[in-house]
Amino acid sequence: MKKGIPTWKVKSQISKPVIDTADIAKWAFIGIGGMNRTGEYAFYDIRNEPAGDGTLVIKSLKSNWEYRIIGGRDPKFLDERRTLDFYPT
């Protein structure tokens, strides 16, 4: 060590796998989302979870209530409160 200059030994870096576009296509991601007019409930869909399908998630924003529907798509609230319309895959 030179006087006044700290030095550290760097361990060899662990090699990480290379990510290509085929890997990215397998990742789950958030699709569309929305909320009812009163702000009590929200929904969003998780695409590619499970692999090759999707999951519609409906949540209460005022409690811990949550409901998941595998294969649900194109959701929309039909009224101000709690009616959610969606299509199964």
C-alpha contacts under 8 A as a table, 3 or more apart, distances in Angstrom:
res1	aa1	res2	aa2	distance
1	M	5	I	6.89
1	M	6	P	6.69
1	M	7	T	6.32
2	K	5	I	5.65
2	K	6	P	7.53
19	I	23	D	6.15
19	I	24	I	7.48
20	D	23	D	5.54
20	D	24	I	6.72
21	T	24	I	5.03
21	T	25	A	6.35
22	A	25	A	5.36
22	A	26	K	7.03
23	D	26	K	5.43
23	D	27	W	7.08
24	I	27	W	5.40
26	K	48	N	7.11
26	K	51	A	7.12
27	W	48	N	6.81
28	A	46	I	6.52
28	A	47	R	5.55
28	A	48	N	4.83
28	A	49	E	5.62
28	A	51	A	7.78
29	F	46	I	5.60
29	F	47	R	5.35
29	F	48	N	6.97
30	I	44	Y	7.06
30	I	45	D	5.84
30	I	46	I	4.61
30	I	47	R	6.02
31	G	44	Y	6.71
31	G	45	D	5.24
31	G	46	I	5.89
31	G	47	R	6.10
32	I	44	Y	5.56
32	I	45	D	5.93
33	G	42	A	7.30
33	G	43	F	5.33
33	G	44	Y	3.94
33	G	45	D	6.62
34	G	42	A	5.58
34	G	43	F	5.41
34	G	44	Y	6.52
34	G	76	K	7.49
35	M	39	G	6.12
35	M	40	E	7.62
35	M	41	Y	5.72
35	M	42	A	4.10
35	M	43	F	6.33
35	M	77	F	7.67
36	N	39	G	5.47
36	N	40	E	6.62
36	N	41	Y	5.71
36	N	42	A	6.37
36	N	77	F	6.07
36	N	79	D	7.64
36	N	80	E	5.89
36	N	81	R	6.29
36	N	82	R	7.36
37	R	40	E	7.88
37	R	79	D	7.96
37	R	80	E	5.05
37	R	81	R	6.97
38	T	41	Y	7.85
38	T	80	E	6.21
38	T	81	R	6.45
39	G	42	A	7.44
39	G	61	L	7.19
40	E	60	S	5.84
40	E	61	L	5.25
40	E	62	K	6.20
40	E	81	R	7.47
41	Y	58	I	7.10
41	Y	59	K	5.58
41	Y	60	S	4.51
41	Y	61	L	5.47
41	Y	62	K	7.93
41	Y	81	R	7.89
41	Y	82	R	7.23
42	A	58	I	5.85
42	A	59	K	5.34
42	A	60	S	6.49
42	A	61	L	6.88
43	F	56	L	7.15
43	F	57	V	5.45
43	F	58	I	4.36
43	F	59	K	6.13
43	F	75	P	7.75
44	Y	56	L	6.04
44	Y	57	V	5.42
44	Y	58	I	6.80
45	D	54	G	6.84
45	D	55	T	5.57
45	D	56	L	4.37
45	D	57	V	5.85
45	D	72	G	7.93
45	D	73	R	7.26
46	I	49	E	6.05
46	I	54	G	5.56
46	I	55	T	5.15
46	I	56	L	6.42
46	I	57	V	7.60
47	R	50	P	8.00
47	R	53	D	6.60
47	R	54	G	4.45
47	R	55	T	6.58
48	N	51	A	4.71
48	N	52	G	5.12
48	N	53	D	5.01
48	N	54	G	5.06
48	N	55	T	7.93
49	E	52	G	7.03
49	E	53	D	5.88
49	E	54	G	4.94
49	E	55	T	6.10
50	P	53	D	5.49
50	P	54	G	6.06
50	P	55	T	7.31
50	P	70	I	7.80
51	A	54	G	7.61
53	D	70	I	7.52
53	D	71	G	6.09
54	G	70	I	5.94
54	G	71	G	5.20
54	G	72	G	6.89
54	G	73	R	7.59
55	T	68	R	6.42
55	T	69	I	5.50
55	T	70	I	4.29
55	T	71	G	5.57
55	T	72	G	6.01
55	T	73	R	7.82
56	L	68	R	5.61
56	L	69	I	5.03
56	L	70	I	6.28
56	L	71	G	7.01
56	L	72	G	5.07
56	L	73	R	6.52
56	L	75	P	7.95
57	V	66	E	7.07
57	V	67	Y	5.84
57	V	68	R	4.56
57	V	69	I	6.52
58	I	66	E	5.66
58	I	67	Y	5.20
58	I	68	R	6.37
59	K	64	N	7.67
59	K	65	W	5.95
59	K	66	E	4.37
59	K	67	Y	6.48
60	S	63	S	5.57
60	S	64	N	6.55
60	S	65	W	5.39
60	S	66	E	6.33
61	L	64	N	7.63
69	I	72	G	5.56
71	G	88	P	5.46
71	G	89	T	5.00
72	G	75	P	7.52
72	G	86	F	6.18
72	G	87	Y	5.71
72	G	88	P	4.73
72	G	89	T	6.28
73	R	86	F	5.69
73	R	87	Y	5.26
73	R	88	P	6.19
73	R	89	T	6.88
74	D	86	F	5.40
74	D	87	Y	6.13
75	P	84	L	6.59
75	P	85	D	5.51
75	P	86	F	4.27
75	P	87	Y	7.18
76	K	84	L	5.61
76	K	85	D	5.41
76	K	86	F	6.61
77	F	80	E	7.43
77	F	82	R	7.16
77	F	83	T	5.68
77	F	84	L	4.36
77	F	85	D	6.15
78	L	82	R	7.99
78	L	83	T	5.54
78	L	84	L	5.90
78	L	85	D	6.58
79	D	82	R	6.84
79	D	83	T	6.03
80	E	83	T	7.98
